[in-house]
Amino acid sequence: MDAGVLYDYGSPVFDEFYEPIGGHENMVVEVKAAAISNFDIIWASGAHYLKPRSFPCVAGREGVGKLKDGRRVYFDDPLPPFGSMAQRTLIAEQSAIWLPDDVDDAVASVLGNSGLAAWLPLEWRAQLSPGETVLILGAGGIVGRLAVQSAKLLGAGRVVAADRNVTSLQNARSLGADALVTLVQSEDNWISQYREAAQGEVDVIIDYLWGRPAELALETAAIGARLIQIGTMAGETLRLAASVVRKQSLAILGYTNYHVPKPVRLSTYRHMAKLARNHELKVDVQEIPLLEIETAWELQKSVKCKRVVVIP
């Protein structure tokens, strides 16, 4: 079968790979769409602790496809050496999530890791209350843009989108952001920009950046504010004075999808899929044929507004 094959850490190449065989509670899926995420790129590079353990193997950790009986499913974490970027893959039966009708395959493939990393930090980790003010650091990427929409759908009173990409920020406004902060000017102005955009203090900070953007955002936190740390696009470290945490009774909480109980992840995914089906949640995708996997892989490294989806 055709596949995006990894022969070593790095990027996949288009090649032939042997067919998966089902059995013993494992199922073969005919892949219809496979999203390329930042996790896929890090995983394939060998920089993540879940990196491939043997080669050759097929790239890709999530996708949408059909089972032998015709049912459409979302899946993640295919059984090695198989991956999502192939005509077929192998999954554990218990990992399949049945899809609502009329949800686009490419959109549904993005709503797994990316969608959950947008919605659940707000609802499950921050326990967002209706009317609270939310600041999203890194709102220009696909996950950040989904977080803007999620915050609005969950009842946030005001949503502030912050990023270095001016074009992406304008798109965030069209998705519901009430105010924008462009992180390209002098850092001396960031605190005042955060406060002006929030029209006061911030209750929840969804942080895909860390580094200086998060460090200065904490200066605008309300009493009892929560910062949910998810990504490190702006740096691995920051300077944090004890007084900043203490005087506002701050909570700084880490988040990763795999720490969320599986029933919560399943119900949230299905909910987001229904929202997308009803056009209440917008997901920007760019479809590229599996034959062009090498181009698609490089494109995802540079794309900020859309998620590249491989179509076998």
C-alpha positions in Angstrom: 0.0 0.0 0.0 1.0 3.7 -0.4 2.3 5.4 2.8 4.4 8.1 4.2 7.3 6.0 5.5 10.0 7.0 8.0 13.3 5.2 7.5 15.0 7.2 10.2 14.2 10.2 12.5 13.3 13.2 10.3 10.6 13.4 7.6 8.6 10.7 5.9 8.9 9.8 2.2 6.2 8.5 -0.2 6.8 4.7 -0.6 5.3 1.3 -0.4 4.6 -0.4 3.0 3.2 -3.7 3.9 -0.5 -4.2 4.6 -1.9 -4.3 8.2 -3.8 -7.4 9.3 -6.6 -7.2 11.8 -7.5 -9.6 14.6 -7.3 -10.0 18.3 -9.3 -6.8 19.0 -7.3 -4.9 16.4 -9.0 -3.4 13.4 -7.9 -2.3 9.9 -9.0 1.2 9.0 -9.2 2.5 5.5 -7.8 6.0 6.0 -9.7 8.9 4.5 -7.8 11.9 6.1 -4.8 12.3 8.3 -3.9 15.6 9.9 -0.3 16.6 10.3 0.2 18.1 13.8 3.2 19.7 15.5 3.3 16.6 17.6 3.7 14.5 14.5 6.7 16.6 13.4 8.3 16.4 16.8 7.6 12.7 17.2 9.1 11.9 13.8 12.2 14.0 14.6 12.9 11.8 17.6 12.7 14.8 20.0 9.7 13.5 21.9 9.8 10.7 24.5 7.1 8.8 22.4 9.4 8.8 19.4 9.5 5.8 17.0 11.3 2.8 18.5 12.1 1.0 15.2 12.3 1.6 11.5 10.8 1.6 8.9 7.5 2.8 10.2 4.5 4.9 8.9 4.2 8.5 10.1 1.1 10.0 11.6 -0.7 9.6 14.9 -4.3 10.5 14.1 -6.9 10.4 11.3 -10.3 9.5 10.1 -11.3 6.5 8.2 -13.8 3.7 7.5 -14.0 0.2 9.1 -14.8 -2.9 7.1 -18.5 -2.6 8.0 -18.6 1.0 6.7 -18.6 2.9 9.9 -16.7 6.2 10.0 -14.3 6.6 12.9 -11.7 9.0 14.3 -8.6 7.2 15.6 -5.3 8.2 17.2 -2.2 6.3 18.2 -2.2 3.5 15.5 -0.4 0.3 16.4 3.2 0.4 15.3 4.7 0.2 12.8 1.6 1.5 11.2 0.6 5.2 11.2 -2.2 7.4 9.9 -0.5 8.6 6.7 -1.2 5.5 4.6 -4.0 4.0 2.7 -4.7 1.7 5.6 -3.7 1.5 9.2 -4.2 -0.7 12.3 -5.8 0.4 15.5 -7.0 -1.1 18.8 -10.8 -1.6 18.7 -11.3 0.4 21.9 -9.5 3.5 20.5 -12.1 4.1 17.7 -14.5 7.1 18.1 -17.6 6.8 16.0 -18.2 10.0 14.0 -21.5 12.0 13.7 -22.9 12.0 10.2 -22.0 14.8 7.8 -18.8 15.8 9.5 -16.1 16.4 6.9 -13.3 13.9 7.1 -10.5 16.4 7.0 -12.1 18.6 9.6 -12.8 15.6 11.9 -9.1 14.5 11.7 -8.0 17.9 13.1 -10.5 18.0 16.0 -8.7 15.2 17.9 -5.4 16.4 19.4 -5.7 20.0 18.2 -9.4 20.4 19.1 -9.0 18.9 22.5 -5.9 21.0 23.3 -8.1 24.1 22.6 -11.3 23.1 24.4 -10.3 21.1 27.4 -7.7 23.5 28.9 -10.6 25.9 29.2 -13.4 23.7 30.3 -11.6 20.8 32.2 -8.4 22.4 33.5 -9.3 26.1 34.0 -13.0 25.3 34.8 -13.9 28.5 33.0 -16.9 30.3 34.4 -19.4 32.2 32.2 -18.4 35.9 32.0 -14.7 35.5 32.8 -12.0 37.2 30.7 -9.7 34.9 28.8 -6.3 35.7 27.3 -5.0 33.3 24.7 -1.2 33.5 24.1 -0.5 32.0 20.7 -3.9 32.6 19.2 -2.6 32.7 15.7 -2.0 29.0 15.3 -4.7 26.4 14.5 -5.0 25.4 18.2 -5.1 29.0 19.4 -7.8 29.9 16.9 -9.9 26.9 18.0 -9.3 28.1 21.6 -10.7 31.5 20.7 -13.9 29.9 19.4 -14.0 27.5 22.3 -13.8 30.2 24.9 -16.7 32.0 23.3 -18.8 28.8 23.0 -18.1 28.1 26.7 -19.4 31.5 27.8 -16.3 33.7 28.2 -17.3 37.3 28.7 -14.2 38.7 26.9 -11.6 36.9 24.8 -8.2 38.5 24.0 -6.1 37.0 21.3 -2.3 37.5 21.4 0.3 36.4 18.8 3.3 37.6 16.8 1.5 37.0 13.4 -0.6 40.1 12.5 -2.5 38.3 9.7 -3.4 35.3 11.9 -4.6 37.7 14.6 -7.0 39.4 12.2 -8.4 36.0 11.5 -8.8 35.4 15.2 -11.0 38.5 15.4 -13.3 37.1 12.7 -13.6 34.0 14.9 -14.8 35.9 17.9 -11.8 37.5 19.6 -13.0 40.8 21.3 -9.5 42.4 21.2 -6.0 41.7 19.8 -2.5 42.1 21.1 0.3 41.9 18.6 3.5 40.7 20.2 6.0 42.4 17.9 6.4 45.7 19.6 8.6 46.5 22.5 8.1 44.2 25.5 7.7 47.4 27.6 4.3 47.9 26.1 2.9 44.3 26.5 1.5 44.6 30.0 -0.4 47.8 29.1 -1.6 46.2 25.9 -2.8 43.1 27.7 -4.7 45.3 30.2 -6.2 47.6 27.6 -7.4 44.7 25.5 -8.8 42.9 28.5 -10.4 46.1 29.8 -9.0 45.2 33.2 -7.6 42.0 34.7 -7.5 38.5 33.2 -9.2 35.5 34.8 -7.8 32.7 32.6 -4.6 32.6 30.5 -4.4 29.9 27.9 -0.7 29.7 27.2 0.8 28.1 24.0 3.9 30.3 24.2 5.5 30.5 27.7 8.6 32.7 27.9 8.3 36.5 28.1 4.7 36.7 26.7 3.5 34.5 29.6 5.7 36.2 32.2 4.3 39.6 31.4 0.8 38.3 31.1 0.9 37.2 34.7 1.2 40.8 35.7 -2.4 41.4 34.5 -3.9 38.4 36.3 -7.0 38.8 38.6 -7.1 37.4 42.0 -7.6 33.6 41.7 -6.5 33.7 38.0 -5.4 30.4 36.3 -2.7 30.1 33.8 -2.9 26.9 31.8 0.5 26.0 30.3 0.4 24.0 27.1 3.2 25.0 24.7 6.6 26.7 24.6 6.7 28.4 21.2 8.3 31.5 22.8 10.7 29.8 25.1 11.3 27.0 27.6 11.7 29.2 30.7 10.6 32.5 32.3 11.4 34.5 35.4 8.6 34.4 38.0 8.8 36.3 41.2 7.1 34.7 44.2 5.2 37.9 44.9 3.5 37.8 41.6 2.0 34.3 42.4 1.3 35.2 46.0 -0.4 38.5 45.8 -3.0 37.3 43.2 -3.3 33.8 44.6 -2.4 32.5 41.1 -2.8 28.9 39.9 -0.3 27.8 37.3 -1.5 24.5 35.8 0.1 22.2 33.2 -2.0 20.5 30.6 -1.7 17.6 28.1 -4.5 15.7 26.4 -3.3 12.4 27.7 -3.9 13.3 31.3 -7.6 13.9 30.7 -9.8 10.9 31.5 -10.7 9.0 28.3 -14.5 9.4 28.8 -14.0 13.2 29.0 -11.9 13.2 25.8 -14.4 11.1 23.9 -17.5 13.2 24.9 -15.6 16.4 24.2 -14.5 15.2 20.7 -18.0 14.2 19.8 -19.3 17.5 21.0 -16.8 19.5 19.0 -17.5 17.3 15.9 -21.2 18.2 16.1 -20.4 21.9 16.5 -18.2 21.7 13.3 -21.0 19.8 11.5 -23.4 22.6 12.4 -20.9 25.3 11.3 -20.6 26.6 14.9 -16.9 25.8 15.0 -14.7 26.7 12.1 -11.6 24.6 11.3 -9.2 25.8 8.5 -7.6 22.9 6.7 -5.5 22.4 3.5 -5.8 19.0 1.9 -2.8 17.5 0.1 -2.6 14.1 -1.6 -0.6 11.4 0.2 1.6 11.3 -3.0 2.9 14.7 -1.9 3.6 13.8 1.7 7.1 15.3 1.6 5.7 18.7 0.5 2.8 18.5 3.0 5.2 17.8 5.8 7.4 20.8 5.0 4.3 23.0 4.5 2.9 22.2 8.0 6.2 23.4 9.5 5.5 26.8 8.1 1.7 27.1 8.1 0.2 29.2 10.9 -3.4 29.6 9.9 -4.3 26.1 8.5 -3.8 22.5 9.4 -2.4 20.4 6.6 -4.4 17.2 6.1 -3.1 14.3 4.0 -5.6 12.5 1.8 -4.6 9.0 0.8 
